[in-house]
């Protein structure tokens, strides 16, 4: 007779973990709309222009967070994401600076990220090293390599279509609501990346293997999952997405920069955790991660328009991460 009384809170907690990010995003949009609509100089937070800016700001974090989702689902972590983004930015910038084709620059940036990720995965899988330590080391190595390649300065390159990926596509004719809602190609690229990663994680053997490894690595190995090979592939794929994020950041800034993305690992990991992924592994979805990335961008945009200092924004984001991890621990405790 006592089972329903125990099962109800568990079901409610699971439902909250799934719908929580959506509810939080909607609540933030409403709160900032009301807060910014008051005062002497009201701002329309829901304007097409502002929402378009939020989507552009989200796209870079979202692409990197898609890769981080697979890593965290498999029970790992990657602290080098910001440095790998900077390295990929420099590699893309140098390729264009020396007359390389934009397509070659894209391939070079993605390859740089993939190599860094594969190195992380190899050290973790082959030697059983802790992901935290390995990627912490890669954070320094990749950042140092970026500064070395760029001679500790920014890398300029000739104007080309690659530099316009983060700009809205011009819409011919008179201004209309359709023109106002047109978003940058980088946003569409982020959306396609998210769809592709969602299909990979939920519809492929590779994706299911990542969940199995994160849930119980020993059991996954006994079931025939090639744990070492999959770990290397997971980190390499995530690194490729970090490289793609670095490419978009290069496009946004119009130069390769070895000092960009400082601390971005906080935003990327926060997006995944806020989206419902468990740091213990075995749980997480790309959709939740995208919602988490949107929450991060809405928070930054809203607090910026309210005039909050950056320090308070960082405190708020840190507190939200702790809260999300606390909810995850509570969910795991109830499930156990």
N, C-alpha and C positions, 0 to 999 in steps of 0.2 A: 504493500500500500504506500510505501514511502518513495518508491521509484519515481512517480510523476513529479513529486515535489523537488527531487534532485535534478531531474531531466529538464524541467522548465527553465531554471536559471542557465543551464548549459546551452540550451537552444537559443535563449535570449542573448547570451554572450556571443555565440557564433554568428547570430544575425547582426548584432551590433558590430562585430569585427568586419563583416562584409559590407554593411551599409554605412558604417561610421564615417569613412572617408567622403562618401557622397554627401551625407548630411552636413559634415563639417564644411565642405566646399560651398554648398548652397547657403549655409549660415553665414559664412564669411562674406560672400557676395552681397547678401542682404544687409549685414552689419555695416560694411564699408559704404554701400549705397546710401544708407541712412545717415551715417556719420559725416560723409563728404557732401551730402546734400544740405547740411545745416551750416550755419555760420554766415559770415559776411561775404565770403567768396565761394559759393557752392560749386562743387565739381560733379559732373555726371560720370560716376564710376562705371556705369553700364554703357557708356557711349561706344560706338563701333570702333572708334580710333583707340580708345583705352583698352578694350578687349583684344584688339589686334596686337597691341604692344605686349600685353600679357602673354598671348600665344607665342610671340616671337621669343620672349624671355624664357618661356617654358621649354621651347623646342630643344635647346642645347642640353639642359639638365635632363629632359625626358629621354633623349637618345642615350646618354650615358647611363641613366638609371635603368633603362631596359637591359643593358649589359650587366649592371650590378644586381638586378633582380635574379638573373640566372645564377650568379655567384652566390648570393645569399641563400637562395633556395637550395643550393647544393651544400650548404653548411659552411661556406667560406666568407671572406670579406676582402675588399681591395681598397687600401688607403692611398694607392698611387694614382687614382683616377685624375686628379687635378694636374699632377705633374706629367702624366701621359698625354693629356689634352694639350699642355704647353709644348711638349716635344713634337706632337703631331702638327701643331700650328707652325712651329719653326720649320719642320721638314717641308710642309706645303709651301710656306713662304719662300724658302730657299729654292725649291723646284721652280717656282714661278719667276723668282728673281733672276735665275740663270737661263731664262728663256724657255722653260719647260711648258708643255701644253697643259691647260687646266685639267684635262682628264688624267694626265700623268701625276699632277699634284694631288688629285683625289686619291689615286692608287697609292701614292707614296705616303700620304697621311694615314690612310687606313692600315697600310703595311707596317708603319712605325708602331702604331698602337697594337697591332696583332703580335708583333715580335715581342714587345714588352709584356703583353698578356701571356704569351706562350712561355716566356722565361719564368714569369711568376708561377704559372701552372706546373711547369716542369720541376721547379725547386720544391714546390709543395707536394706534388705527387711522388716524385722519385725519392726524395729524402725525408719525407714525412715532417717537413718543417711547418711551423704554425703560419697560417695565412697572414695573421696580423704582423708577424715579424718580417716575413718575406716582402710583403707589399709596403711595409714601412720603409724597408731598405730601398725598394724600387722607387718610392717617392723621392728619395734623395738622388738616386742614380739618374732617373729620367729628368728631373729638374736640372741637375748639373749638366747632363748631356745637352739639354735644350739651350742652356746658357753658353756652353762650349761651342756648339754648332753656330749659334747666332752671334758669337763674340760679345755676349752680354748686352746686346742691343736689339732693337726691333729690326725686322727684315721687311723692307718695302718691295713691292712688285708692280708691274704695269697693270693698268686697269683692264679687266676682262669680265666675262659673264660670271665667273666664280665669285667675284666680289659683290655680286648682287643677289646672292641666295637669301639674304636676310632682309631684303627690301620687297615691299609689296609690288606685284606685277602691275604695270600701268594698265588702266582700263580706258579704252577709247570712248570719246563722246562726253556728254555733260555729266557732272557729278550726280551719282544716284546712290541709293542704299546698297546696290550691288557693288559699286566701286568701293564704297566705304568698307565693305565686308571682305574684300579681296585680301588674302594674306600672302606672306612671303613664301617662296618655294621651300625654304627651310622648314616651315611649319608642316607643309604637305609631306616633306621627306621624313619628318619626325613621326607623322601619323602612319605612313607606310611602314616605317621601321617597327612601330609598336604593333601593327597588325601582323607583320611577318614574325616577330618574336613571340607573339601570343600563339600563333599557329604552331610555331616550332616547339614551344614549351608544352602545349596541350595536345598536339596531334601527332607528334613524332616520338620514335623510340628514344632519341637523344634527349628530348625534353623530359620524358617520363623517367629516364635514367637519372637526370639531375635531381628530380624530386625524391627518387629512391635513395640516392646517395645522401641527401640532406636529412632524410627521415631516419635511416639506419644504414650506415656505410657497410658494416659487417654483413648485415642481411642482404644488402644489394650485391655484395661480392659473391655471396653464396648462391644468389639467384642468377649468376652469370653476367652481371654487369661489369664491364671493364672499367673499374673505378679510376685507375691512373690515367688511362687514355681519355676518359670522359672529362676528368678534371682539367687536363691540359687543354682540351678542346673548349671547355667552358670558359676558361680564363683567356684563351686566345680570341674567341668570339667576342667576349666582353671588351677586350683590348681593341679589337677592330671597331667596335661601336664608340669607344672612347676616342679613337682616331677620327671617326666621322664627326663626333661632337667638336673636336679640335678644329676640324676643317670649317665647320659652321662658325665657330668663334673667330677664325681667321677672316672669313668672309665679312662678319659683322664689324670687325675692327679695321679691315682693309690692310692688314699687315700680319706677319708672323711675329709672335711675341713670347719670349721665354718666361715672362713673369705673370702671364695670365692664369686664371683659374686657381689662384691661391685660395685654399680653403674650400674649393668646390666639392671636395669629397664629403664635406658636411651636408651640403645641399642634396647631393646625389643619394647618399645613404639615408638621409632624412626622408626623401621622397619615397624610397622603397619601404622603409619602416612605417611611415605614416600611412602608406597604401595598404598596410595589413600584413606585410611579410614578417616572418619570425626570424630573428637573429640566430635561433637555434637550428634553422634549416628545415626544409620539407614543406614550407608554407609560403605562398606568395603568388601574385598574379601580375601580369603586365598592366591590365586595366587598373588595378589598384595603384600601381606605381605611377601611371599617368595622372590619376586623380591626385596622388600625393605631390607630384611635381607641380600641378596646377595650384594646389593649396599653397605651396611654397611661393609661387610667383604672385598669387593674389595677396598673400601676406606682405610680401615685399612692396608690391605696388601700392596697396592700401596704406601701409604705414609710412611709405615715402610721401604720399600725397597728404597724409595727416601731419607730416613734419617730424616724424619720430627719428631720433638719431640712429645711426647704423648699429651702435652698441646695443640699444634696446631691441632692435630687430634680431640680433644674434642671440641675445638672452632669451627672447621669446621662442625662437626656433629651437634652441637647446632645450628649453623646458618642454616643448611639444614632443621632441624626440624621447625624452625621459618618460613622458606620459604614455607615448605609444609603446615603448618597451615594457612599461609597467602593465599596460593592458594585455600585452602579449604574454607576459609571465603569468598573469591571472588566468588567462585563457588556457595556457598549458597546465597550470595547477589544477584547474577544474576538470580538464580533460583527463588528467592522470588519476 
